[in-house]
């Protein structure tokens, strides 16, 4: 009897621990009320400006006629077209709970905006909202996919954003290297900003549903694989140098990286960056360089040719 009680107690401890870990790694927001526990929820914070048009409810518009999971979604107004000269945002917080793997932010979306003039901007902040970085073409973003490239544009105001019309639900994935997050910050803010120009066009705007954050060990898209720990390509490099280290089941981060020319002068250096990263080469003259990479596990110097 005593052994049985011990087994039951051990099972209950394991259940509590596994549930706690699951709740830390898997959070969601389907906008349909209390459909998750408090510890498994993504909490949405809208900006407090009077003209914020983000609403949670049942959509009833031309293209936005239903949520991905009914009844509710978050929409740039559930019944009216978006107005001119509007900027509306919401954000949520996530925390890196693990020292390796990939943190995935996942959501469903539809778009109906005037191409180039109105758009949906996705950004993240690692300094509690003091500064924000656009997720498009960002070397600190591990992967960003699931959308149609035709629906990405530079707005007239200069931001890179979702734009145009896509009436099909798209499953969007925004991924970060967990070692970099856990070794750099204790909280990340992800912000969604809708922005329109001065002309009303009678379009629906931006609709988002089924938001999730979770840690994954196996990434869902095909990636460059290598048996070598260091993978730097292409070489010669024309526009960018990709750095991708072999995935390992432990904490690893690029602690320091230098790009050195043949005269021994450091022309670029980076600290505490993800193990999947890229360097833009446009500002460096053609020639031979040496990329010195130091992680918390290994170090290597790799000759690189830049040839534009």
C-alpha positions, 0 to 999 in steps of 0.5 A: 500500500505504501509503495502504491501511494509512493507511485501515485505521489510520484505520478502526481508530481510528474503530472504537475511538472509536465503540465507546468512545462506545457503551459509555459511552452504552449499558449494560445488566444482564439478570442472566443472567451475562456477557451484556455486556462489562465496559464495557457493564455496569450493576453492581448493589450490594445493601445489606448488611443481613441482611434484604435479600431482593433475589435474582438468579435464576430466579423461581418464584412465583405471579405471578413465574414467569419472567424477562422475558429468561430465566433470571434477574431480580432479585426480592424473593426468587426463591421466597418471598413477601415478609416483613412489616416489611422494607426492602431496597434495591439501587442502581447508578451512572451517569455523564453522558458527554455535554453534551446529549440525554436520559439514559434509565434503562430497565427491565422490571418486575412488581408484586405488593404490598398497595396502600398498605401495601407498595411499591417506591420509586425514588430518585436521588442526585447527592451520592454517596448523602448525600441521596436524592430520590424520582423521582415528581413531581420537577421534576429528572426529565425524564420518568418513564413506562411504568407504570400510574397505578393502580400508584402510591400514597402508602405509609402511611409517606409515600413515593410508590411503586409499589404494588398488583399488575401481572402484565404486564411494563411497560417503564419509562423514567426520564429526565434532562436530560443538560446538567443532569447533566453540568453539575452532577455527575460521578456519579448513583446510582439506588436501588430500595427495597422496603418492607413493613408489619407484616402479611404478605400472601402476595404476590410483591413486586417483580421487575425485569429488562432494565435499560438506560441510554442517551443518546437525542437523540429522546425516545420520547414525544410532548412539547410542541414549540415554535419559540420557545426559551422555552416557559412554560405554562400561563398563567394557572397554577393548580397548576404552571408548566411551563418547557420550553426548545427542545431544541438540539444543544449544552450548555444549562442554566438557570443562574438563574431568579427569580419576582418579584412586582409590588412587585419582590420576589423570591419564588422563585429557582432555580440550575442547573436542567434546561431542562425543569422545573416550579414548584409555585404553591400557596405563591404568592398569586394575582396577576401575577408575572415569571419571569426565566430566564437560560440559558447561551445566552439570557435572557428575562423572562415575565409570569405570572398565578397564578390558583388 
